[in-house]
């Protein structure tokens, strides 16, 4: 009996010692949710299941060369817990009261380990900006890494890109920590050589079946009351991120109506983003078609981003299930950030008539938001510009 | 009459399922394309070939109910649909997809065994099929399947004119799930007429919710679920047939203890 007890204590001691020493910081990411002009989450992973020592982010508006003591601001991790289904540790810091359109330099310190200096830029209030859009980075890691490097090239060449809006289906099995870990490792490839981090605005896809891990990784977007649906507001621009993995009607629809009403008054631009398409190129239409599309039309949303189909598509402008160039809404996307691309089986549907199309191509989309217009563009895997369209402010009266 | 019920169910179920498969492909396609790394066109060809095979097998089984290989082929196809759905992790309730398809993959076997006069085996398989489907859907309901919640919100708003609170809808669905699991287990051991009426009623109501939600566009969703309500009706029709024991699986040719008058005639 005594041997058993001493054995258990020894094992526990060894386990704890290993945990305490294994402090390597990885999976550093910046997450934007509702108010990216003033707030951002910085999250990271350490090995071992127990949080020890100081877990903080040191930050400043000027570069301090990565020496924690030189930064004028610091913030303690408010969230420290093991990731669901894993023994690795999640740490997250919420930076608040940030200045818009400002570069923040930061280092992360966990125990004795610290990172080099990284930086990100908060969203602007009035100036023009660009966002990358794309979805479905699952199932083909090699291609995902290629697409991430392509995004890095775009990001490096164009400082006016601020963040990536990921349309969901990051990985194939939402319960697999191993797959999430690989995705977060690969996301590091989007960081520029100068250390500028590409923040993520997350959307939940159908493969993120485990709400727990998705929430751990992206720090509870929409919080507990609104499971993974929320609005990202950047000046005059409202990006409404919806969750097609949850009830489309009921509370989400009621919230969407309220949100659109508010955005129609306060924003020049309204953009919707979600995973399962209402006007698909491959599969059946999702529940968004019944519950959200009529609201998008009533409140004249400017453009809608969809994922899931593993193709590249752009619909003709649609209003009340007909092509309408005056009041119609264009649905773009379908997911090409790595996943193997399909033949768009429904490319002959009425909604793909010119200027619409549905093709098979890995792609990343970009939306440039200016005061007078928005410019939507698509780049394929060879960085070639595939499509471009201008969007002008709508008359919402 | 029993045979008609079974064949009607098979015809409706396969018509709906094959319409869906030919229109949008199946999870067998996704499995080949994403996990086996087959090309899209090759995966689609295999998928469509299988669908064609199932269509031919269905017609064969409708005319020659004792065509064993047709029954086994259709059943295996449905089981594969369930398993590939589970493996692909792409939809809510993927963990229980193979359970939820129970009535569908048992149906061809029920037809076959009933045709070769192994009625006890046919009835037991029908009982298991319904049980699996109700337990599978019960688990999905208790997990608060978003699709089911949408049906409930929609039905309540459009047909009852009531806007329910989230709590009410979720609690109701949770209890519906519990009840589904209870009746699912009950039907394995009991063919009480009230239980079978309930199963048939609930089967048609839940299948019908696809019509109330999607309108007539949901016709195939409604008919492909016909085993959920027609298999309980089949069990009701064969209720007077006394079952011996669970050893039926070993039996080659069961002699019915008491045949139904309709079958005798």
Contacts between the chains, C-beta under 8 A, distances in Angstrom:
chain1	res1	chain2	res2	distance
A	139	B	34	5.2
A	172	B	34	7.4
A	172	B	88	7.8
A	172	B	89	6.1
A	173	B	89	4.5
A	174	B	89	6.8
A	175	B	89	7.5
A	206	B	90	5.3
A	206	B	91	6.1
A	206	B	92	7.8
A	207	B	89	6.0
A	207	B	90	5.7
A	209	B	89	6.1
A	209	B	92	6.9
A	209	B	94	6.9
A	245	B	92	7.0
A	245	B	146	6.8
A	246	B	146	5.1
A	247	B	146	4.8
A	247	B	149	4.5
A	247	B	150	5.5
A	247	B	153	6.7
A	248	B	146	7.4
A	248	B	150	5.7
A	249	B	149	7.9
A	249	B	150	4.8
A	249	B	153	4.4
A	249	B	154	5.6
A	249	B	157	7.7
A	250	B	149	6.4
A	250	B	150	7.0
A	250	B	153	3.9
A	250	B	166	6.5
A	250	B	169	6.7
A	251	B	166	5.1
A	282	B	24	7.8
A	283	B	24	5.6
A	284	B	23	7.8
A	284	B	24	5.3
A	287	B	147	7.2
A	287	B	150	5.7
A	290	B	213	7.6
A	290	B	214	7.7
A	291	B	150	7.5
A	339	B	34	7.8
A	340	B	33	6.8
A	340	B	34	6.5
A	340	B	37	7.7
A	340	B	40	7.9
A	341	B	40	8.0
A	342	B	33	7.1
A	342	B	40	5.1
A	343	B	40	4.9
A	343	B	41	6.7
A	343	B	44	7.5
A	345	B	24	7.7
A	345	B	25	7.2
A	345	B	44	7.8
A	360	B	40	7.7
